[in-house]
Amino acid sequence: MSKRVLCKFFAHGACLKGDHCEFSHDWKAPPNNICTFYQKGVCAYGGRCRYDHVKVARLQSPAPSSSVYSHQHHSVHADHLSESAAGSAENDDVRELSVNPADRPICSFAAAGNCPHGEKCPHIHGDLCPTCGKHCLHPFRPQEREEHVKTCEKMQRNLEALKHSQEIECCVCLERVLSKSAPAERKFGILSECDHPFCISCIRNWRSSSSASGMDVNSALRACPICRKLSYFVIPSVIWYCSKVEKQEIVDSYKAKLRSIDCKHFDFGNGTCPFGTSCFYKHAYRDGQLEEVVLRHLGAEDGNTVIAKNVRLSDFLKEYELLTGTKLLLPKIQQFFH
Amino acid sequence: MVDFARVQKELQECNRDFEVSGIKVMPKSDANLAHLLGTIPGPLGTPYEGGSFKIDITLPDGYPFEPPKMQFATKVWHPNISSQSGAICLDILKDQWSPALTLKTALLSVQALLSAPEPDDPQDAVVAQQYLRDYPTFMGTARYWTEAFAMTSSLGVEDKVLKLVEMGFPEALVRSTLVSVDGDENMALEKLCSG
């Protein structure tokens, strides 16, 4: 069939296939001037393309040969024809393609919704993914299918969460968190102990406001502004959660991220971290070895066990100052050691 | 810096459900949103019923992370409100403030304070003592103060003039003073007495 069409490479005087070429090497044969890219849907050259932009039924235009690529794969194209029209050359390729359908790529046009080749498409048309609504599930690659379904569902959940998050207002500035004017403020501050939404800047502002105004750090500033439940930390997140599990996921991933960063207070063992074992950052020495903390347990007066804090000299000095009302100066401190 | 975007929103929302709550907040001048005037109706079933109480509101720079400063502009007889200065003794306006509270909710709390006095934690010791020792007299005084100071807006201009003239001020002076204080009878009386 293709023998009736003039070989483009022959026309340029450069066909390497010679007598074996399945296109006509006879000047009298009509040339094929149909743009293959246009056939597939889009030609980047548009109106400036030197080939004809006409839609042709597949069977009537058997030889797309506008590029070197298609020339080299003449046989492949012929094979697709042979599937329906049964009658072309190279049968090796045919076998190779039809034997193992798992090796055939999925048709991206069908996946996007519309394949111009329909039934005669050389590629496999995937099954419908119920989540994304695209025909992108490969019928013969179960692993890929599963993976796609999983990532697709995850993305869908993320999308829904994001959509849901758009609506949420910060209870302090009364603005929608994700629509705030400063991009840096478009983040939620999640409280560990309750589920009231705030933007990260508002809740941090509140928690760090000075206790000089008479407000107690533990009963007022660290409490949720709405329910007054005490939370010890705030987790920044671009997405608001719908369930306890999702919240836990956000908290865990945040903690895991901090756990990989070296604590600047600990400073590879050179400094002391005021947060001690509660610190979210990594406490590791230069050689990569993690800090091992031995907690000292003390029996308190009321019979409970308390964890002994690290005791420093300055603690005693402060107590002394409070008791005596005098400030300790260096010479006096030296007296203690004599 | 006061978060004026939030204050604007609060004012809008507060005035939207004025019908239900009866609570009104207005800026004292259009130019400055940091000085506001709130109005709360006296709660039903209390000696403050029927009165309309004005509250001066000043927003500190840290608002909403610091509580708004509120003070009664209308004289009130109440154990937790100073009968002299109008200062309010209410925990949420001090150490129990939360940025999730708004001007409206704070005013609602003040209104609730009117119906539930706490004589054990007084702002005005005289009133508190009267409340504890001579409850009927307290009720009478509170009622009288409400009628005298919180209900004047219901009187017409002529009534106010008549009342002040009866107190012994010359009519022309009474009229000009009333105009200068926007028809507020108490302010006029204060001005007349001081001047």
Interface residues (C-beta under 8 A of the other chain):
Chain A: C171 V172 C173 L174 E175 H196 C202 N205 W206 S209 S213 G214 M215 D216 A220 A223 P225 I226 R228
Chain B: D3 A5 R6 K9 E10 G62 P64 F65 E66 P67 K94 D95 Q96 W97 S98 P99 A100 L101
